Amino acid sequence: MARIVVVGESAEAGLRTSLITGFQRSGCAVDVLDLGRRSAAWFASAAYRQPILGIGFRREVRRRVDMLAENGHADLVVVVKGALLDPRSI
């Protein structure tokens, strides 16, 4: 059985939810790293201009990714939406 990790924000009828459902229906084990709605739009906008503002958020994401990694190898990681994520975080 393939193990899939889906990273992203939850949204009603959103792409992340559809991917999770599709992967599960096809027999894959799915782990979800929910970014939640922790950051207001103004914070995300400011963090784009001043990346230092998003350091705590990215650190928390990396910590949670490390926790998922302890469960073993993932066959696929899908990042659906990451307003404050940068390539170093992933």
Buried (B, 14 or more C-beta within 10 A) or exposed (E): EEBBBBBBBBEEEBBBBEBBEEBEEEEBBBBBBEBEEEBEEEBBEBBEEEEEBBEEBBEEBBEBBEEBEEEEEBEEBBBBBBBBBEEEBE
